[in-house]
Amino acid sequence: MNDSVPETGIIDISVSTRYLEEHSDPEVDRYAFAYTIGIENRSDEAVKLLSRHWIITDDNEHVEEVRGSGVVGLQPLIKPGQRFVYSSGAVLATEFGTMQGSYEMERPDGETFAAEIPAFLLARPNRVH
């Protein structure tokens, strides 16, 4: 996120998560999670999602950073008032973890800014943390 300046209130990000029992194997410390992200453009101009930066931390405090172009192979243009939704996943070595990060967004004039992704919990259900 080179020179992007964080902005608040322009992009609203919502997250829902789900533990994927069928893709997990606790005996070998493999815990799979799906997450669905909603990105709503509350500005008065279209914005393009250029790239993502994730910080994934498991319960052993192992941190993995993921950077890449777009999301799920796309660099969507999100018009004013429009909401873009996608799903993806993460695999942890522990039953609990967190994800947070940012999206680099671009305005029509080429100016970029960071849309912060608040920390959210990845957790195996019915466990005490």
Phi and psi in radians as a Rosetta constraint file:
Dihedral C 1 N 2 CA 2 C 2 CIRCULARHARMONIC -0.666 0.35
Dihedral N 2 CA 2 C 2 N 3 CIRCULARHARMONIC -1.648 0.35
Dihedral C 2 N 3 CA 3 C 3 CIRCULARHARMONIC -1.814 0.35
Dihedral N 3 CA 3 C 3 N 4 CIRCULARHARMONIC 0.365 0.35
Dihedral C 3 N 4 CA 4 C 4 CIRCULARHARMONIC -1.186 0.35
Dihedral N 4 CA 4 C 4 N 5 CIRCULARHARMONIC 2.413 0.35
Dihedral C 4 N 5 CA 5 C 5 CIRCULARHARMONIC -1.822 0.35
Dihedral N 5 CA 5 C 5 N 6 CIRCULARHARMONIC 2.262 0.35
Dihedral C 5 N 6 CA 6 C 6 CIRCULARHARMONIC -1.089 0.35
Dihedral N 6 CA 6 C 6 N 7 CIRCULARHARMONIC 2.451 0.35
Dihedral C 6 N 7 CA 7 C 7 CIRCULARHARMONIC -2.308 0.35
Dihedral N 7 CA 7 C 7 N 8 CIRCULARHARMONIC 2.594 0.35
Dihedral C 7 N 8 CA 8 C 8 CIRCULARHARMONIC -2.129 0.35
Dihedral N 8 CA 8 C 8 N 9 CIRCULARHARMONIC 2.665 0.35
Dihedral C 8 N 9 CA 9 C 9 CIRCULARHARMONIC 1.516 0.35
Dihedral N 9 CA 9 C 9 N 10 CIRCULARHARMONIC -0.306 0.35
Dihedral C 9 N 10 CA 10 C 10 CIRCULARHARMONIC -1.493 0.35
Dihedral N 10 CA 10 C 10 N 11 CIRCULARHARMONIC -0.717 0.35
Dihedral C 10 N 11 CA 11 C 11 CIRCULARHARMONIC -2.048 0.35
Dihedral N 11 CA 11 C 11 N 12 CIRCULARHARMONIC 2.186 0.35
Dihedral C 11 N 12 CA 12 C 12 CIRCULARHARMONIC -1.831 0.35
Dihedral N 12 CA 12 C 12 N 13 CIRCULARHARMONIC 2.158 0.35
Dihedral C 12 N 13 CA 13 C 13 CIRCULARHARMONIC -2.017 0.35
Dihedral N 13 CA 13 C 13 N 14 CIRCULARHARMONIC 2.221 0.35
Dihedral C 13 N 14 CA 14 C 14 CIRCULARHARMONIC -2.094 0.35
Dihedral N 14 CA 14 C 14 N 15 CIRCULARHARMONIC 2.646 0.35
Dihedral C 14 N 15 CA 15 C 15 CIRCULARHARMONIC -2.404 0.35
Dihedral N 15 CA 15 C 15 N 16 CIRCULARHARMONIC 2.418 0.35
Dihedral C 15 N 16 CA 16 C 16 CIRCULARHARMONIC -2.261 0.35
Dihedral N 16 CA 16 C 16 N 17 CIRCULARHARMONIC 2.539 0.35
Dihedral C 16 N 17 CA 17 C 17 CIRCULARHARMONIC -2.203 0.35
Dihedral N 17 CA 17 C 17 N 18 CIRCULARHARMONIC 2.809 0.35
Dihedral C 17 N 18 CA 18 C 18 CIRCULARHARMONIC -2.635 0.35
Dihedral N 18 CA 18 C 18 N 19 CIRCULARHARMONIC 2.358 0.35
Dihedral C 18 N 19 CA 19 C 19 CIRCULARHARMONIC -1.372 0.35
Dihedral N 19 CA 19 C 19 N 20 CIRCULARHARMONIC 2.348 0.35
Dihedral C 19 N 20 CA 20 C 20 CIRCULARHARMONIC -1.833 0.35
Dihedral N 20 CA 20 C 20 N 21 CIRCULARHARMONIC 1.499 0.35
Dihedral C 20 N 21 CA 21 C 21 CIRCULARHARMONIC -1.037 0.35
Dihedral N 21 CA 21 C 21 N 22 CIRCULARHARMONIC -0.657 0.35
Dihedral C 21 N 22 CA 22 C 22 CIRCULARHARMONIC -1.196 0.35
Dihedral N 22 CA 22 C 22 N 23 CIRCULARHARMONIC -0.309 0.35
Dihedral C 22 N 23 CA 23 C 23 CIRCULARHARMONIC -1.915 0.35
Dihedral N 23 CA 23 C 23 N 24 CIRCULARHARMONIC 0.111 0.35
Dihedral C 23 N 24 CA 24 C 24 CIRCULARHARMONIC -1.853 0.35
Dihedral N 24 CA 24 C 24 N 25 CIRCULARHARMONIC 2.718 0.35
Dihedral C 24 N 25 CA 25 C 25 CIRCULARHARMONIC -2.548 0.35
Dihedral N 25 CA 25 C 25 N 26 CIRCULARHARMONIC 1.536 0.35
Dihedral C 25 N 26 CA 26 C 26 CIRCULARHARMONIC -0.990 0.35
Dihedral N 26 CA 26 C 26 N 27 CIRCULARHARMONIC -0.473 0.35
Dihedral C 26 N 27 CA 27 C 27 CIRCULARHARMONIC -1.116 0.35
Dihedral N 27 CA 27 C 27 N 28 CIRCULARHARMONIC -0.410 0.35
Dihedral C 27 N 28 CA 28 C 28 CIRCULARHARMONIC -2.066 0.35
Dihedral N 28 CA 28 C 28 N 29 CIRCULARHARMONIC 0.423 0.35
Dihedral C 28 N 29 CA 29 C 29 CIRCULARHARMONIC 0.943 0.35
Dihedral N 29 CA 29 C 29 N 30 CIRCULARHARMONIC 0.897 0.35
Dihedral C 29 N 30 CA 30 C 30 CIRCULARHARMONIC -2.145 0.35
Dihedral N 30 CA 30 C 30 N 31 CIRCULARHARMONIC 2.006 0.35
Dihedral C 30 N 31 CA 31 C 31 CIRCULARHARMONIC -2.204 0.35
Dihedral N 31 CA 31 C 31 N 32 CIRCULARHARMONIC 1.982 0.35
Dihedral C 31 N 32 CA 32 C 32 CIRCULARHARMONIC -1.759 0.35
Dihedral N 32 CA 32 C 32 N 33 CIRCULARHARMONIC 2.436 0.35
Dihedral C 32 N 33 CA 33 C 33 CIRCULARHARMONIC -2.344 0.35
Dihedral N 33 CA 33 C 33 N 34 CIRCULARHARMONIC 2.533 0.35
Dihedral C 33 N 34 CA 34 C 34 CIRCULARHARMONIC -1.901 0.35
Dihedral N 34 CA 34 C 34 N 35 CIRCULARHARMONIC 2.591 0.35
Dihedral C 34 N 35 CA 35 C 35 CIRCULARHARMONIC -2.401 0.35
Dihedral N 35 CA 35 C 35 N 36 CIRCULARHARMONIC 2.532 0.35
Dihedral C 35 N 36 CA 36 C 36 CIRCULARHARMONIC -2.070 0.35
Dihedral N 36 CA 36 C 36 N 37 CIRCULARHARMONIC 2.219 0.35
Dihedral C 36 N 37 CA 37 C 37 CIRCULARHARMONIC -1.961 0.35
Dihedral N 37 CA 37 C 37 N 38 CIRCULARHARMONIC 2.331 0.35
Dihedral C 37 N 38 CA 38 C 38 CIRCULARHARMONIC -1.939 0.35
Dihedral N 38 CA 38 C 38 N 39 CIRCULARHARMONIC 2.240 0.35
Dihedral C 38 N 39 CA 39 C 39 CIRCULARHARMONIC -2.088 0.35
Dihedral N 39 CA 39 C 39 N 40 CIRCULARHARMONIC 1.939 0.35
Dihedral C 39 N 40 CA 40 C 40 CIRCULARHARMONIC -1.884 0.35
Dihedral N 40 CA 40 C 40 N 41 CIRCULARHARMONIC 2.270 0.35
Dihedral C 40 N 41 CA 41 C 41 CIRCULARHARMONIC -1.575 0.35
Dihedral N 41 CA 41 C 41 N 42 CIRCULARHARMONIC 1.908 0.35
Dihedral C 41 N 42 CA 42 C 42 CIRCULARHARMONIC -1.722 0.35
Dihedral N 42 CA 42 C 42 N 43 CIRCULARHARMONIC 0.161 0.35
Dihedral C 42 N 43 CA 43 C 43 CIRCULARHARMONIC -1.564 0.35
Dihedral N 43 CA 43 C 43 N 44 CIRCULARHARMONIC -3.139 0.35
Dihedral C 43 N 44 CA 44 C 44 CIRCULARHARMONIC -1.769 0.35
Dihedral N 44 CA 44 C 44 N 45 CIRCULARHARMONIC 0.247 0.35
Dihedral C 44 N 45 CA 45 C 45 CIRCULARHARMONIC -2.465 0.35
Dihedral N 45 CA 45 C 45 N 46 CIRCULARHARMONIC 2.705 0.35
Dihedral C 45 N 46 CA 46 C 46 CIRCULARHARMONIC -1.157 0.35
Dihedral N 46 CA 46 C 46 N 47 CIRCULARHARMONIC 2.571 0.35
Dihedral C 46 N 47 CA 47 C 47 CIRCULARHARMONIC -2.283 0.35
Dihedral N 47 CA 47 C 47 N 48 CIRCULARHARMONIC 2.580 0.35
Dihedral C 47 N 48 CA 48 C 48 CIRCULARHARMONIC -1.954 0.35
Dihedral N 48 CA 48 C 48 N 49 CIRCULARHARMONIC 2.296 0.35
Dihedral C 48 N 49 CA 49 C 49 CIRCULARHARMONIC -1.442 0.35
Dihedral N 49 CA 49 C 49 N 50 CIRCULARHARMONIC 1.955 0.35
Dihedral C 49 N 50 CA 50 C 50 CIRCULARHARMONIC -1.543 0.35
Dihedral N 50 CA 50 C 50 N 51 CIRCULARHARMONIC -0.813 0.35
Dihedral C 50 N 51 CA 51 C 51 CIRCULARHARMONIC -2.689 0.35
Dihedral N 51 CA 51 C 51 N 52 CIRCULARHARMONIC 2.974 0.35
Dihedral C 51 N 52 CA 52 C 52 CIRCULARHARMONIC -2.244 0.35
Dihedral N 52 CA 52 C 52 N 53 CIRCULARHARMONIC 2.685 0.35
Dihedral C 52 N 53 CA 53 C 53 CIRCULARHARMONIC -2.443 0.35
Dihedral N 53 CA 53 C 53 N 54 CIRCULARHARMONIC 2.017 0.35
Dihedral C 53 N 54 CA 54 C 54 CIRCULARHARMONIC -1.949 0.35
Dihedral N 54 CA 54 C 54 N 55 CIRCULARHARMONIC 2.496 0.35
Dihedral C 54 N 55 CA 55 C 55 CIRCULARHARMONIC -2.087 0.35
Dihedral N 55 CA 55 C 55 N 56 CIRCULARHARMONIC 1.955 0.35
Dihedral C 55 N 56 CA 56 C 56 CIRCULARHARMONIC -1.943 0.35
Dihedral N 56 CA 56 C 56 N 57 CIRCULARHARMONIC 2.143 0.35
Dihedral C 56 N 57 CA 57 C 57 CIRCULARHARMONIC -2.154 0.35
Dihedral N 57 CA 57 C 57 N 58 CIRCULARHARMONIC 2.169 0.35
Dihedral C 57 N 58 CA 58 C 58 CIRCULARHARMONIC -1.581 0.35
Dihedral N 58 CA 58 C 58 N 59 CIRCULARHARMONIC 3.128 0.35
Dihedral C 58 N 59 CA 59 C 59 CIRCULARHARMONIC -1.270 0.35
Dihedral N 59 CA 59 C 59 N 60 CIRCULARHARMONIC -0.153 0.35
Dihedral C 59 N 60 CA 60 C 60 CIRCULARHARMONIC -1.636 0.35
Dihedral N 60 CA 60 C 60 N 61 CIRCULARHARMONIC 0.141 0.35
Dihedral C 60 N 61 CA 61 C 61 CIRCULARHARMONIC 1.151 0.35
Dihedral N 61 CA 61 C 61 N 62 CIRCULARHARMONIC 0.373 0.35
Dihedral C 61 N 62 CA 62 C 62 CIRCULARHARMONIC -1.332 0.35
Dihedral N 62 CA 62 C 62 N 63 CIRCULARHARMONIC 2.211 0.35
Dihedral C 62 N 63 CA 63 C 63 CIRCULARHARMONIC -1.934 0.35
Dihedral N 63 CA 63 C 63 N 64 CIRCULARHARMONIC 2.300 0.35
Dihedral C 63 N 64 CA 64 C 64 CIRCULARHARMONIC -2.149 0.35
Dihedral N 64 CA 64 C 64 N 65 CIRCULARHARMONIC 2.288 0.35
Dihedral C 64 N 65 CA 65 C 65 CIRCULARHARMONIC -1.872 0.35
Dihedral N 65 CA 65 C 65 N 66 CIRCULARHARMONIC 2.360 0.35
Dihedral C 65 N 66 CA 66 C 66 CIRCULARHARMONIC -2.179 0.35
Dihedral N 66 CA 66 C 66 N 67 CIRCULARHARMONIC 2.196 0.35
Dihedral C 66 N 67 CA 67 C 67 CIRCULARHARMONIC -2.211 0.35
Dihedral N 67 CA 67 C 67 N 68 CIRCULARHARMONIC 2.518 0.35
Dihedral C 67 N 68 CA 68 C 68 CIRCULARHARMONIC -3.018 0.35
Dihedral N 68 CA 68 C 68 N 69 CIRCULARHARMONIC 2.928 0.35
Dihedral C 68 N 69 CA 69 C 69 CIRCULARHARMONIC -1.316 0.35
Dihedral N 69 CA 69 C 69 N 70 CIRCULARHARMONIC 2.289 0.35
Dihedral C 69 N 70 CA 70 C 70 CIRCULARHARMONIC 0.992 0.35
Dihedral N 70 CA 70 C 70 N 71 CIRCULARHARMONIC -2.762 0.35
Dihedral C 70 N 71 CA 71 C 71 CIRCULARHARMONIC -2.414 0.35
Dihedral N 71 CA 71 C 71 N 72 CIRCULARHARMONIC 2.438 0.35
Dihedral C 71 N 72 CA 72 C 72 CIRCULARHARMONIC 0.716 0.35
Dihedral N 72 CA 72 C 72 N 73 CIRCULARHARMONIC 0.757 0.35
Dihedral C 72 N 73 CA 73 C 73 CIRCULARHARMONIC 1.360 0.35
Dihedral N 73 CA 73 C 73 N 74 CIRCULARHARMONIC 0.154 0.35
Dihedral C 73 N 74 CA 74 C 74 CIRCULARHARMONIC -2.157 0.35
Dihedral N 74 CA 74 C 74 N 75 CIRCULARHARMONIC 2.669 0.35
Dihedral C 74 N 75 CA 75 C 75 CIRCULARHARMONIC -2.138 0.35
Dihedral N 75 CA 75 C 75 N 76 CIRCULARHARMONIC 1.359 0.35
Dihedral C 75 N 76 CA 76 C 76 CIRCULARHARMONIC -1.200 0.35
Dihedral N 76 CA 76 C 76 N 77 CIRCULARHARMONIC 2.514 0.35
Dihedral C 76 N 77 CA 77 C 77 CIRCULARHARMONIC -1.638 0.35
Dihedral N 77 CA 77 C 77 N 78 CIRCULARHARMONIC 2.098 0.35
Dihedral C 77 N 78 CA 78 C 78 CIRCULARHARMONIC -1.928 0.35
Dihedral N 78 CA 78 C 78 N 79 CIRCULARHARMONIC 1.982 0.35
Dihedral C 78 N 79 CA 79 C 79 CIRCULARHARMONIC -1.334 0.35
Dihedral N 79 CA 79 C 79 N 80 CIRCULARHARMONIC 2.830 0.35
Dihedral C 79 N 80 CA 80 C 80 CIRCULARHARMONIC -0.942 0.35
Dihedral N 80 CA 80 C 80 N 81 CIRCULARHARMONIC 2.313 0.35
Dihedral C 80 N 81 CA 81 C 81 CIRCULARHARMONIC 1.371 0.35
Dihedral N 81 CA 81 C 81 N 82 CIRCULARHARMONIC -0.101 0.35
Dihedral C 81 N 82 CA 82 C 82 CIRCULARHARMONIC -1.530 0.35
Dihedral N 82 CA 82 C 82 N 83 CIRCULARHARMONIC 2.675 0.35
Dihedral C 82 N 83 CA 83 C 83 CIRCULARHARMONIC -2.158 0.35
Dihedral N 83 CA 83 C 83 N 84 CIRCULARHARMONIC 2.267 0.35
Dihedral C 83 N 84 CA 84 C 84 CIRCULARHARMONIC -1.899 0.35
Dihedral N 84 CA 84 C 84 N 85 CIRCULARHARMONIC 2.278 0.35
Dihedral C 84 N 85 CA 85 C 85 CIRCULARHARMONIC -2.173 0.35
Dihedral N 85 CA 85 C 85 N 86 CIRCULARHARMONIC 2.373 0.35
Dihedral C 85 N 86 CA 86 C 86 CIRCULARHARMONIC -2.548 0.35
Dihedral N 86 CA 86 C 86 N 87 CIRCULARHARMONIC 2.828 0.35
Dihedral C 86 N 87 CA 87 C 87 CIRCULARHARMONIC -2.185 0.35
Dihedral N 87 CA 87 C 87 N 88 CIRCULARHARMONIC 2.572 0.35
Dihedral C 87 N 88 CA 88 C 88 CIRCULARHARMONIC -2.656 0.35
Dihedral N 88 CA 88 C 88 N 89 CIRCULARHARMONIC -2.889 0.35
Dihedral C 88 N 89 CA 89 C 89 CIRCULARHARMONIC -2.677 0.35
Dihedral N 89 CA 89 C 89 N 90 CIRCULARHARMONIC 2.949 0.35
Dihedral C 89 N 90 CA 90 C 90 CIRCULARHARMONIC -2.555 0.35
Dihedral N 90 CA 90 C 90 N 91 CIRCULARHARMONIC 2.604 0.35
Dihedral C 90 N 91 CA 91 C 91 CIRCULARHARMONIC -2.096 0.35
Dihedral N 91 CA 91 C 91 N 92 CIRCULARHARMONIC 2.252 0.35
Dihedral C 91 N 92 CA 92 C 92 CIRCULARHARMONIC -2.024 0.35
Dihedral N 92 CA 92 C 92 N 93 CIRCULARHARMONIC 2.851 0.35
Dihedral C 92 N 93 CA 93 C 93 CIRCULARHARMONIC -1.648 0.35
Dihedral N 93 CA 93 C 93 N 94 CIRCULARHARMONIC 0.033 0.35
Dihedral C 93 N 94 CA 94 C 94 CIRCULARHARMONIC -2.319 0.35
Dihedral N 94 CA 94 C 94 N 95 CIRCULARHARMONIC 2.860 0.35
Dihedral C 94 N 95 CA 95 C 95 CIRCULARHARMONIC -1.235 0.35
Dihedral N 95 CA 95 C 95 N 96 CIRCULARHARMONIC -0.336 0.35
Dihedral C 95 N 96 CA 96 C 96 CIRCULARHARMONIC -2.281 0.35
Dihedral N 96 CA 96 C 96 N 97 CIRCULARHARMONIC 2.640 0.35
Dihedral C 96 N 97 CA 97 C 97 CIRCULARHARMONIC -2.985 0.35
Dihedral N 97 CA 97 C 97 N 98 CIRCULARHARMONIC 3.086 0.35
Dihedral C 97 N 98 CA 98 C 98 CIRCULARHARMONIC -2.320 0.35
Dihedral N 98 CA 98 C 98 N 99 CIRCULARHARMONIC 2.724 0.35
Dihedral C 98 N 99 CA 99 C 99 CIRCULARHARMONIC -2.300 0.35
Dihedral N 99 CA 99 C 99 N 100 CIRCULARHARMONIC 2.526 0.35
Dihedral C 99 N 100 CA 100 C 100 CIRCULARHARMONIC -2.770 0.35
Dihedral N 100 CA 100 C 100 N 101 CIRCULARHARMONIC 2.954 0.35
Dihedral C 100 N 101 CA 101 C 101 CIRCULARHARMONIC 2.900 0.35
Dihedral N 101 CA 101 C 101 N 102 CIRCULARHARMONIC -2.532 0.35
Dihedral C 101 N 102 CA 102 C 102 CIRCULARHARMONIC -2.797 0.35
Dihedral N 102 CA 102 C 102 N 103 CIRCULARHARMONIC 2.771 0.35
Dihedral C 102 N 103 CA 103 C 103 CIRCULARHARMONIC -1.954 0.35
Dihedral N 103 CA 103 C 103 N 104 CIRCULARHARMONIC 2.398 0.35
Dihedral C 103 N 104 CA 104 C 104 CIRCULARHARMONIC -1.546 0.35
Dihedral N 104 CA 104 C 104 N 105 CIRCULARHARMONIC 2.110 0.35
Dihedral C 104 N 105 CA 105 C 105 CIRCULARHARMONIC -1.967 0.35
Dihedral N 105 CA 105 C 105 N 106 CIRCULARHARMONIC 2.651 0.35
Dihedral C 105 N 106 CA 106 C 106 CIRCULARHARMONIC -2.206 0.35
Dihedral N 106 CA 106 C 106 N 107 CIRCULARHARMONIC 2.327 0.35
Dihedral C 106 N 107 CA 107 C 107 CIRCULARHARMONIC -1.462 0.35
Dihedral N 107 CA 107 C 107 N 108 CIRCULARHARMONIC 2.902 0.35
Dihedral C 107 N 108 CA 108 C 108 CIRCULARHARMONIC -1.009 0.35
Dihedral N 108 CA 108 C 108 N 109 CIRCULARHARMONIC -0.492 0.35
Dihedral C 108 N 109 CA 109 C 109 CIRCULARHARMONIC -1.437 0.35
Dihedral N 109 CA 109 C 109 N 110 CIRCULARHARMONIC 0.035 0.35
Dihedral C 109 N 110 CA 110 C 110 CIRCULARHARMONIC 1.627 0.35
Dihedral N 110 CA 110 C 110 N 111 CIRCULARHARMONIC -0.161 0.35
Dihedral C 110 N 111 CA 111 C 111 CIRCULARHARMONIC -1.197 0.35
Dihedral N 111 CA 111 C 111 N 112 CIRCULARHARMONIC 2.426 0.35
Dihedral C 111 N 112 CA 112 C 112 CIRCULARHARMONIC -1.945 0.35
Dihedral N 112 CA 112 C 112 N 113 CIRCULARHARMONIC 2.731 0.35
Dihedral C 112 N 113 CA 113 C 113 CIRCULARHARMONIC -2.621 0.35
Dihedral N 113 CA 113 C 113 N 114 CIRCULARHARMONIC 2.795 0.35
Dihedral C 113 N 114 CA 114 C 114 CIRCULARHARMONIC -1.699 0.35
Dihedral N 114 CA 114 C 114 N 115 CIRCULARHARMONIC 2.232 0.35
Dihedral C 114 N 115 CA 115 C 115 CIRCULARHARMONIC -1.747 0.35
Dihedral N 115 CA 115 C 115 N 116 CIRCULARHARMONIC 1.947 0.35
Dihedral C 115 N 116 CA 116 C 116 CIRCULARHARMONIC -1.259 0.35
Dihedral N 116 CA 116 C 116 N 117 CIRCULARHARMONIC 2.416 0.35
Dihedral C 116 N 117 CA 117 C 117 CIRCULARHARMONIC -1.824 0.35
Dihedral N 117 CA 117 C 117 N 118 CIRCULARHARMONIC 1.922 0.35
Dihedral C 117 N 118 CA 118 C 118 CIRCULARHARMONIC -1.095 0.35
Dihedral N 118 CA 118 C 118 N 119 CIRCULARHARMONIC 2.665 0.35
Dihedral C 118 N 119 CA 119 C 119 CIRCULARHARMONIC -1.044 0.35
Dihedral N 119 CA 119 C 119 N 120 CIRCULARHARMONIC 2.425 0.35
Dihedral C 119 N 120 CA 120 C 120 CIRCULARHARMONIC -2.378 0.35
Dihedral N 120 CA 120 C 120 N 121 CIRCULARHARMONIC 2.720 0.35
Dihedral C 120 N 121 CA 121 C 121 CIRCULARHARMONIC -1.608 0.35
Dihedral N 121 CA 121 C 121 N 122 CIRCULARHARMONIC 2.384 0.35
Dihedral C 121 N 122 CA 122 C 122 CIRCULARHARMONIC -1.898 0.35
Dihedral N 122 CA 122 C 122 N 123 CIRCULARHARMONIC 2.114 0.35
Dihedral C 122 N 123 CA 123 C 123 CIRCULARHARMONIC -2.554 0.35
Dihedral N 123 CA 123 C 123 N 124 CIRCULARHARMONIC 2.373 0.35
Dihedral C 123 N 124 CA 124 C 124 CIRCULARHARMONIC -1.206 0.35
Dihedral N 124 CA 124 C 124 N 125 CIRCULARHARMONIC 2.288 0.35
Dihedral C 124 N 125 CA 125 C 125 CIRCULARHARMONIC -1.164 0.35
Dihedral N 125 CA 125 C 125 N 126 CIRCULARHARMONIC 2.706 0.35
Dihedral C 125 N 126 CA 126 C 126 CIRCULARHARMONIC 1.063 0.35
Dihedral N 126 CA 126 C 126 N 127 CIRCULARHARMONIC 0.593 0.35
Dihedral C 126 N 127 CA 127 C 127 CIRCULARHARMONIC -2.109 0.35
Dihedral N 127 CA 127 C 127 N 128 CIRCULARHARMONIC 2.631 0.35
Dihedral C 127 N 128 CA 128 C 128 CIRCULARHARMONIC -1.694 0.35
Dihedral N 128 CA 128 C 128 N 129 CIRCULARHARMONIC 2.336 0.35
